[in-house]
Amino acid sequence: MARLSIRIDLGPDHRLGPGKVRLLEAIAEHGSISGGARALGMSYRRAWMLVEAMNRGFGAAVVESQAGGRAGGGARLSDLGTEIVAAYRAVEQAAEDATAAALHRLTAACRVGPANTET
């Protein structure tokens, strides 16, 4: 079955797509940028750069640091970060619902397997 992938262009050099949203979800799940990055097979530097790009684009922090202490520090999504994930997933679901029939037709029309080499 065909799969829809959504990238939202919010402004010049400000995009939101499945990779950034998965990173935010992984940070929320693992409680740190490094843990989220590791879960996605991404370097900490790359994850940090993506978070910083989202912070700049949205004009506020999407991830908040948590103070260290006995259990160590970490990170969690800000309220804005949580809202961004929810809004993106809502757009994604609405798009999937709206395009299901057309995607089914495209999948049915797609040839799977070796190319026809008869001439």
Contact map, one row per residue, 1 for C-alpha under 8 A:
11100000000000000000000000000000000000000000000000000000000000000000000000000000000000000000000000000011001000000000000
11110000000000000000000000000000000000000000000000000000000000000000000000000000000000000000000000000011011000000000000
11111000000000000000000000000000000000000000000000000000000000000000000000000000000000000000000000000010000000000000000
01111100000000000000000000000000000000000000000000000000000000000000000000000000000000000000001100000000000000000000000
00111110000000001100000000000000000000000000000000000000000000000000000000000000000000000001000000000000000000000000000
00011111000000001100000000000000000000000000000000000000000000000000000000000000000000000001000000000000000000000000000
00001111100000111100000000000000000000000000000000000000000000000000000000000000000000000000000000000000000000000000000
00000111110000111000000000000000000000000000000000000000000000000000000000000000000000000000000000000000000000000000000
00000011111101110000000000000000000000000000000000000000000000000000000000000000000000000000000000000000000000000000000
00000001111101110000000000000000000000000000000000000000000000000000000000000000000000000000000000000000000000000000000
00000000111111100000000000000000000000000000000000000000000000000000000000000000000000000000000000000000000000000000000
00000000111111000000000000000000000000000000000000000000000000000000000000000000000000000000000000000000000000000000000
00000000001111100000000000000000000000000000000000000000000000000000000000000000000000000000000000000000000000000000000
00000000111111110000000000000000000000000000000000001100100000000000000000000000000000000000000000000000000000000000000
00000011111011111000000000000000000000000000000000000000000000000000000000000000000000000000000000000000000000000000000
00000011110001111101100000000000000000000000000000000000000000000000000000000000000000000000000000000000000000000000000
00001111000000111111100000000000000000000000000000000000000000000000000000000000000000000000000000000000000000000000000
00001110000000011111110000000000000000000000000000000000000000000000000000000000000000000000000000000000000000000000000
00000000000000001111111000000000000000000000000000000000000000000000000000000000000000000000000000000000000000000000000
00000000000000011111111100000000000000000000000001100000000000000000000000000000000000000000000000000000000000000000000
00000000000000011111111110000000000000000000000000000000000000000000000000000000000010010000000000000000000000000000000
00000000000000000111111111000000000000000000000000000000000000000000000000000000000000000000000000000000000000000000000
00000000000000000011111111100000000110010000001000000000000000000000000000000000000000000000000000000000000000000000000
00000000000000000001111111110000000100000000000000000000000000100000000000001000100010000000000000000000000000000000000
00000000000000000000111111111000000100000000000000000000000000000000000000000000000010000000000000000000000000000000000
00000000000000000000011111111100001110110000000000000000000000000000000000000000000000000000000000000000000000000000000
00000000000000000000001111111111111110000000000000000000000000000000000000111000000000000000000000000000000000000000000
00000000000000000000000111111111000100000000000000000000000000000000000000111000000000000000000000000000000000000000000
00000000000000000000000011111110000100000000000000000000000000000000000000000000000000000000000000000000000000000000000
00000000000000000000000001111111101100000000000000000000000000000000000000000000000000000000000000000000000000000000000
00000000000000000000000000111111101100000000000000000000000000000000000001110000000000000000000000000000000000000000000
00000000000000000000000000110111111100000000000000000000000000000000000001110000000000000000000000000000000000000000000
00000000000000000000000000100111111110000001001100000000000000000000000001100000000000000000000000000000000000000000000
00000000000000000000000000100001111111000011001000000000000000000000000000000000000000000000000000000000000000000000000
00000000000000000000000001100111111111100000000000000000000000000000000000000000000000000000000000000000000000000000000
00000000000000000000001111111111111111110000000000000000000000000000000000000000000000000000000000000000000000000000000
00000000000000000000001001100000111111111111001000000000000000000000000000000000000000000000000000000000000000000000000
00000000000000000000000000000000011111111111000000000000000000000000000000000000000000000000000000000000000000000000000
00000000000000000000000001000000001111111100000000000000000000000000000000000000000000000000000000000000000000000000000
00000000000000000000001001000000000111111100000000000000000000000000000000000000000000000000000000000000000000000000000
00000000000000000000000000000000000011111110000000000000000000000000000000000000000000000000000000000000000000000000000
00000000000000000000000000000000000011111111011000000000000000000000000000000000000000000000000000000000000000000000000
00000000000000000000000000000000010011001111111000000000000000000000000000000000000000000000000000000000000000000000000
00000000000000000000000000000000110011000111111100000000000000000000000000000000000000000000000000000000000000000000000
00000000000000000000000000000000000000000011111110000000000000000000000000000000000000000000000000000000000000000000000
00000000000000000000000000000000000000000111111111000000000000000000000000000000000000000000000000000000000000000000000
00000000000000000000001000000000110010000111111111100000000000000000000000000000000000000000000000000000000000000000000
00000000000000000000000000000000100000000001111111110000000000000000000000000000000000000000000000000000000000000000000
00000000000000000000000000000000000000000000111111111000000000000000000000000000000000000000000000000000000000000000000
00000000000000000001000000000000000000000000011111111100000000000000000000000000000000000000000000000000000000000000000
00000000000000000001000000000000000000000000001111111110000001100000000000000000000000000000000000000000000000000000000
00000000000000000000000000000000000000000000000111111111000000000000000000000000000000000000000000000000000000000000000
00000000000001000000000000000000000000000000000011111111100000000000000000000000000000000000000000000000000000000000000
00000000000001000000000000000000000000000000000001111111110011000000000000000000000000000000000000000000000000000000000
00000000000000000000000000000000000000000000000000111111111111000000000000000000000000000000000000000000000000000000000
00000000000000000000000000000000000000000000000000011111111100000000000000000000000000000000000000000000000000000000000
00000000000001000000000000000000000000000000000000001111111000000000000000000000000000000000000000000000000000000000000
00000000000000000000000000000000000000000000000000000111111111000000000000000000000000000000000000000000000000000000000
00000000000000000000000000000000000000000000000000000011111110000000000000000000000000000000000000000000000000000000000
00000000000000000000000000000000000000000000000000000011011111000000000000000001000000000000000000000000000000000000000
00000000000000000000000000000000000000000000000000000110011111110000000000000101100000000000000000000000000000000000000
00000000000000000000000000000000000000000000000000100110010111110000000000001111110000000000000000000000000000000000000
00000000000000000000000100000000000000000000000000100000000011111000000000111100100000000000000000000000000000000000000
00000000000000000000000000000000000000000000000000000000000011111100000000111100000000000000000000000000000000000000000
00000000000000000000000000000000000000000000000000000000000000111110000011110000000000000000000000000000000000000000000
00000000000000000000000000000000000000000000000000000000000000011111000011110000000000000000000000000000000000000000000
00000000000000000000000000000000000000000000000000000000000000001111100111000000000000000000000000000000000000000000000
00000000000000000000000000000000000000000000000000000000000000000111111111000000000000000000000000000000000000000000000
00000000000000000000000000000000000000000000000000000000000000000011111110000000000000000000000000000000000000000000000
00000000000000000000000000000000000000000000000000000000000000000001111100000000000000000000000000000000000000000000000
00000000000000000000000000000000000000000000000000000000000000000001111110000000000000000000000000000000000000000000000
00000000000000000000000000000000000000000000000000000000000000000011111111000000000000000000000000000000000000000000000
00000000000000000000000000000000000000000000000000000000000000001111101111100000000000000000000000000000000000000000000
00000000000000000000000000000011100000000000000000000000000000001111000111110000000000000000000000000000000000000000000
00000000000000000000000000110011100000000000000000000000000000111100000011111000000000000000000000000000000000000000000
00000000000000000000000000110011000000000000000000000000000000111100000001111100000000000000000000000000000000000000000
00000000000000000000000100110000000000000000000000000000000001110000000000111111110000000000000000000000000000000000000
00000000000000000000000000000000000000000000000000000000000011110000000000011111110000000000000000000000000000000000000
00000000000000000000000000000000000000000000000000000000000001000000000000001111111000000000000000000000000000000000000
00000000000000000000000000000000000000000000000000000000000111000000000000001111111100000000000000000000000000000000000
00000000000000000000000100000000000000000000000000000000000011100000000000001111111110000000000000000000000000000000000
00000000000000000000000000000000000000000000000000000000000001000000000000001111111111000000000000000000000000000000000
00000000000000000000000000000000000000000000000000000000000000000000000000000011111111100000000000000000000000000000000
00000000000000000000000000000000000000000000000000000000000000000000000000000001111111110000000000000000000000000000000
00000000000000000000100110000000000000000000000000000000000000000000000000000000111111111000000000000000000000000000000
00000000000000000000000000000000000000000000000000000000000000000000000000000000011111111100000000000000000000000000000
00000000000000000000000000000000000000000000000000000000000000000000000000000000001111111110000000000000000000000000000
00000000000000000000100000000000000000000000000000000000000000000000000000000000000111111111000000000000000000000000000
00000000000000000000000000000000000000000000000000000000000000000000000000000000000011111111100000000000000000000000000
00000000000000000000000000000000000000000000000000000000000000000000000000000000000001111111110000000000000000000000000
00000000000000000000000000000000000000000000000000000000000000000000000000000000000000111111111000000000000000000000000
00001100000000000000000000000000000000000000000000000000000000000000000000000000000000011111111100000000000000000000000
00000000000000000000000000000000000000000000000000000000000000000000000000000000000000001111111110000000000000000000000
00000000000000000000000000000000000000000000000000000000000000000000000000000000000000000111111111000000000000000000000
00010000000000000000000000000000000000000000000000000000000000000000000000000000000000000011111111100000000000000000000
00010000000000000000000000000000000000000000000000000000000000000000000000000000000000000001111111110000000000000000000
00000000000000000000000000000000000000000000000000000000000000000000000000000000000000000000111111110000000000000000000
00000000000000000000000000000000000000000000000000000000000000000000000000000000000000000000011111111000000000000000000
00000000000000000000000000000000000000000000000000000000000000000000000000000000000000000000001111111110000000000000000
00000000000000000000000000000000000000000000000000000000000000000000000000000000000000000000000111111111000000000000000
00000000000000000000000000000000000000000000000000000000000000000000000000000000000000000000000001111111100000000000000
00000000000000000000000000000000000000000000000000000000000000000000000000000000000000000000000000111111110000000000000
11100000000000000000000000000000000000000000000000000000000000000000000000000000000000000000000000111111111000000000000
11000000000000000000000000000000000000000000000000000000000000000000000000000000000000000000000000011111111100000000000
00000000000000000000000000000000000000000000000000000000000000000000000000000000000000000000000000001111111110000000000
01000000000000000000000000000000000000000000000000000000000000000000000000000000000000000000000000000111111111000000000
11000000000000000000000000000000000000000000000000000000000000000000000000000000000000000000000000000011111111000000000
00000000000000000000000000000000000000000000000000000000000000000000000000000000000000000000000000000001111111100000000
00000000000000000000000000000000000000000000000000000000000000000000000000000000000000000000000000000000111111100000000
00000000000000000000000000000000000000000000000000000000000000000000000000000000000000000000000000000000011111110000000
00000000000000000000000000000000000000000000000000000000000000000000000000000000000000000000000000000000000111111000000
00000000000000000000000000000000000000000000000000000000000000000000000000000000000000000000000000000000000001111100000
00000000000000000000000000000000000000000000000000000000000000000000000000000000000000000000000000000000000000111110000
00000000000000000000000000000000000000000000000000000000000000000000000000000000000000000000000000000000000000011111000
00000000000000000000000000000000000000000000000000000000000000000000000000000000000000000000000000000000000000001111100
00000000000000000000000000000000000000000000000000000000000000000000000000000000000000000000000000000000000000000111110
00000000000000000000000000000000000000000000000000000000000000000000000000000000000000000000000000000000000000000011111
00000000000000000000000000000000000000000000000000000000000000000000000000000000000000000000000000000000000000000001111
00000000000000000000000000000000000000000000000000000000000000000000000000000000000000000000000000000000000000000000111
